[in-house]
Amino acid sequence: MRIYLDHNATTPVDPRVADAMDEVVRGCFGNASSIHAFGQSAKAALDDARSAVAGLLGARPNDVIFTGGGTEADNLAIRGVAEAALPSGRRHLVASAIEHEAVLNTLKALSKRGWTSTLLPAGAAGVVDPTDLEAAVTDGTALVSVMHANNEIGTLQPVAKLAEIAHRHGALFHTDAVQTAGKLPIDVAALGVDLLSISAHKFNGPKGAGALWIRRGTRLVAPTTGGRQERNRRAGTENVPAIVGLGAAAEIAGGKLAAEGARLAALRDRLEAGLLDRVPDATVNGGGERVPNTTNISFHGVEAEALLIALDLEGIAVSTGSACSSGTLEPSHVLRAMGLTPRRAQSSVRFSLGLGNTDHDVERVVEVLPPLVARLRALSRTGAPVHA
């Protein structure tokens, strides 16, 4: 039986979510913008999903905009606010250096059109220091975007404090909460943010569905033109089955947040302790508070890609970082921003737990991984090809 420990990349769809989607695919084909009964049935399904997502975020349903996923939600937030801020002359954007590429590459794209940006350091712990934002934000800053939790190392950011600093300078604040939604309680009012992104497939929903919560009164220009769907914020006929799946996943996650978080934290801590005890020269990357399911460990003297392949041959799936960066030979931009050397960054493996993981899974990894590391280190010392 294979063991899946890459839930930060994507998660298995909960069977109850699949059932809800199947019911809609088979029996609710209307266009939610149509006024006849078929359309109104689809609209009711969207309304129910919107309420479920709002409940997960401590928000009002009318402030939730459905998107095609986290990347689109991030783009809608950043591009939309940037465009809306043009008349004010605010053309400066701030983000952390450890953001997901959905944020970083959007800033790069906007820089070609005249916006400037500042990337905040994350330090050795992988946590943004509010004093760095205080120094970076100006009266020309339109938006600050700092993720709620990092996807590679799991560190939580001081979002409420950062948002307060941004607001003091007249800037809006966006947080990518893709890695915390469904794992930790979220209250948009307590966070003090203006925009917040989530993605269904990170908490046992379907791929291709996400949402952007937008604080009422926030000015945003929709990058996509077309119909008036989603309160004129996201044109195009809604993907009703996927959105229903998002709503079902949100409702399920909201009902088990505390218990599941504690269960995953216990498994993660046990896995981490077992590997550090049995593998010499292994180091956990990141510090401070983390999401309960994630650990990132450097196994010094080992190429992480070789270890990943070796583990896969043993039926264990892990990753070296963001799935959106797979295929690149460059070390993780997150770990490099934390000051890790390229060599250490390239020896780092991310373990992210979730639905279905058990004590047996942890025991199996702790049993299998140490001898693999020893073998790869031995091959590296002899200069032999490091193959799994």
Residue pairs with C-beta under 8 A, 6 or more apart in sequence:
1 315
2 315
2 316
2 317
3 315
3 316
3 317
3 357
3 361
3 364
3 365
4 12
4 317
4 354
4 356
4 357
5 316
5 317
5 318
5 351
5 352
5 353
5 357
5 361
5 365
6 317
6 318
6 319
6 323
6 350
6 352
7 202
7 293
7 352
7 353
7 354
7 355
8 151
8 152
8 154
8 179
8 202
8 293
8 294
8 319
8 350
8 352
9 319
9 322
9 323
9 352
10 201
10 202
10 207
10 323
11 201
11 202
11 203
11 204
11 205
11 354
11 355
12 204
12 354
12 355
12 356
13 201
13 204
13 205
13 206
13 245
14 204
14 205
14 248
14 249
14 252
14 355
16 248
16 252
17 204
17 205
17 206
17 245
17 248
17 249
17 252
18 245
20 244
20 245
20 247
20 248
21 206
21 241
21 242
21 244
21 245
21 248
24 45
24 240
24 241
24 244
25 241
28 41
28 42
28 45
28 240
28 241
29 38
29 42
30 36
30 37
30 38
30 39
30 40
30 41
30 42
31 38
31 39
31 42
31 237
32 39
32 42
32 43
32 45
32 46
32 229
32 237
32 238
32 240
33 39
33 43
33 227
33 228
33 229
33 237
34 40
34 42
42 238
42 240
45 240
45 243
45 244
46 66
46 238
46 240
46 243
46 244
47 61
48 244
48 247
49 66
49 243
49 244
49 246
49 247
49 248
49 250
50 61
50 62
50 64
50 66
50 247
51 61
51 247
52 247
52 248
52 250
52 251
52 254
53 59
53 61
53 64
53 198
53 211
53 246
53 247
53 250
54 60
54 61
54 63
54 64
54 213
55 250
55 251
55 254
56 181
56 182
56 186
56 198
56 250
56 251
56 253
56 254
57 64
57 181
57 186
57 187
57 188
57 196
57 198
57 213
58 186
58 187
58 188
58 189
58 190
59 188
59 213
60 216
62 216
62 231
63 213
63 214
63 215
63 216
64 211
64 212
64 213
65 76
65 211
65 212
65 213
65 214
65 230
65 231
65 233
65 234
66 209
66 210
66 211
66 230
66 234
66 238
66 243
66 246
67 73
67 76
67 197
67 209
67 210
67 211
67 212
67 234
68 208
68 209
68 210
68 239
69 199
69 200
69 201
69 207
69 208
69 209
69 210
70 100
70 102
70 176
70 178
70 197
70 198
70 199
70 202
70 210
71 102
71 199
71 210
71 324
72 210
73 176
73 197
73 198
73 199
73 210
73 211
73 212
74 100
74 102
74 103
74 106
74 145
74 174
74 176
74 197
75 102
75 106
75 223
76 212
76 220
76 222
76 223
76 233
76 234
77 143
77 145
77 174
77 195
77 197
77 212
77 214
77 220
78 93
78 103
78 106
78 107
78 110
78 143
78 145
78 174
79 106
79 110
79 221
79 223
80 220
80 221
80 222
80 223
80 233
81 142
81 143
81 172
81 174
81 195
81 218
81 219
81 220
82 91
82 93
82 110
82 115
82 142
82 143
83 220
83 221
83 223
84 219
84 220
84 221
85 91
85 142
85 143
85 219
88 142
89 140
90 139
90 140
90 141
90 142
90 170
90 171
91 114
91 115
91 116
91 140
91 142
92 115
92 116
92 117
92 118
92 138
92 140
92 141
92 142
93 107
93 110
93 115
93 116
93 117
93 118
93 141
93 142
93 143
93 144
93 145
94 117
94 118
94 119
94 120
94 133
94 136
94 137
94 141
94 143
94 144
94 145
94 166
94 171
95 103
95 104
95 107
95 117
95 118
95 119
95 120
95 144
95 145
95 146
96 119
96 120
96 121
96 122
96 128
96 146
96 147
96 157
97 119
97 120
97 121
97 122
97 333
97 337
98 122
98 126
98 147
98 150
98 152
98 333
98 334
98 337
98 338
99 145
99 146
99 147
99 176
100 147
100 151
100 176
100 178
100 322
100 324
101 322
101 324
101 325
102 176
102 324
103 145
103 147
103 176
104 119
104 333
107 115
107 117
110 117
111 117
118 136
120 128
120 129
120 132
120 133
120 136
120 146
121 128
121 129
121 132
121 337
122 128
122 155
122 334
122 337
122 338
123 129
123 338
123 339
124 287
124 338
124 339
125 155
125 286
125 287
125 288
125 338
126 150
126 153
126 155
126 285
126 286
126 287
126 288
126 334
126 338
127 155
127 156
127 157
127 158
127 287
127 288
128 146
128 157
128 158
128 162
130 158
130 161
130 162
130 165
133 144
133 146
133 162
133 165
133 166
134 165
137 144
137 165
137 166
137 169
137 171
138 169
139 169
139 170
141 166
141 169
141 170
141 171
142 171
142 172
143 166
143 171
143 172
143 173
143 174
144 162
144 163
144 165
144 166
144 171
144 172
144 173
144 174
145 173
145 174
145 175
145 176
146 157
146 159
146 162
146 173
146 175
147 157
147 175
147 176
147 177
147 178
147 179
148 156
148 157
148 159
148 175
148 176
148 177
148 179
148 180
148 186
148 191
148 196
149 155
149 156
149 157
149 177
149 179
149 180
149 183
149 184
149 290
149 291
150 157
150 179
150 286
150 334
151 178
151 179
151 322
151 334
152 296
152 321
152 322
152 332
152 334
152 335
152 350
153 285
153 286
153 290
153 294
153 296
153 334
153 335
153 338
153 350
154 179
154 286
154 290
154 291
154 293
154 294
154 295
154 296
154 352
155 286
155 287
155 288
155 289
155 290
156 180
156 184
156 288
156 289
156 290
156 291
157 175
159 173
159 175
159 191
159 192
159 193
160 190
160 191
160 192
162 173
163 173
163 175
163 191
163 192
163 193
163 194
164 192
166 172
166 173
167 173
167 192
172 194
172 195
172 218
173 192
173 193
173 194
173 195
174 193
174 194
174 195
174 196
174 197
175 191
175 193
175 195
175 196
175 197
176 197
177 186
177 196
177 197
177 198
178 197
178 198
178 199
178 202
178 210
179 202
179 291
179 294
180 186
180 291
181 198
181 199
181 202
181 203
181 250
181 253
182 198
182 202
182 203
182 204
182 249
182 250
182 253
182 254
182 257
183 203
183 253
183 257
183 260
183 261
183 264
183 291
183 292
183 293
184 257
184 261
184 291
184 292
185 257
185 258
186 196
188 196
188 213
188 215
193 215
194 214
194 215
194 218
195 212
195 213
195 214
195 215
195 218
195 220
196 212
196 213
197 210
197 211
197 212
197 213
198 210
198 211
198 213
199 209
199 210
200 206
200 207
200 208
200 209
200 210
200 242
200 245
200 246
200 249
200 250
201 207
201 208
201 209
203 249
203 250
203 253
204 249
204 252
204 253
204 354
204 355
205 245
205 246
205 248
205 249
205 250
206 241
206 242
206 245
206 246
206 249
208 239
208 242
209 239
209 242
209 243
209 245
209 246
210 246
211 246
212 233
214 220
214 233
220 233
222 232
222 233
222 234
222 235
224 234
224 235
224 236
225 235
226 235
226 236
227 235
227 236
227 237
228 235
229 235
229 236
229 237
229 238
230 238
253 260
261 292
262 292
264 292
264 293
264 353
264 354
264 357
265 292
265 293
267 293
267 353
267 357
267 358
267 359
267 361
267 362
268 292
268 293
268 294
268 295
268 351
268 353
270 359
270 362
271 295
271 351
271 353
271 362
271 365
271 366
272 284
272 295
272 297
274 362
274 365
274 366
275 282
275 297
275 365
275 366
275 369
275 370
276 282
276 284
276 297
278 366
278 369
278 370
279 299
279 369
279 370
279 373
281 299
281 300
281 301
282 297
282 298
282 299
282 300
282 373
283 297
283 298
283 300
283 344
284 295
284 296
284 297
285 296
285 297
285 298
285 335
285 338
285 340
285 348
286 296
286 338
293 352
293 353
293 354
294 350
294 351
294 352
294 353
295 350
295 351
296 335
296 348
296 349
296 350
296 351
297 348
297 349
297 351
298 340
298 344
298 345
298 347
298 348
298 349
299 307
299 347
299 348
299 349
299 373
300 344
300 347
301 347
301 376
301 377
301 380
302 347
302 373
302 376
302 377
302 380
303 346
303 347
303 376
303 380
303 386
304 320
304 346
304 347
304 348
304 349
305 320
305 346
306 376
306 386
306 387
306 388
307 349
307 369
307 372
307 373
307 376
308 318
308 319
308 320
308 349
309 387
309 388
310 372
310 375
310 376
310 388
311 317
311 318
311 365
311 368
311 369
311 372
312 388
313 388
314 368
314 372
316 364
316 365
316 368
316 369
318 349
318 350
318 351
319 326
319 349
319 350
319 352
320 326
320 332
320 346
320 348
320 349
320 350
321 332
321 334
321 335
321 348
321 350
322 332
322 334
325 332
325 333
331 340
331 342
331 345
331 346
332 345
332 348
335 344
335 345
335 348
336 342
336 345
340 348
351 365
353 361
376 386
379 385
379 386
380 386
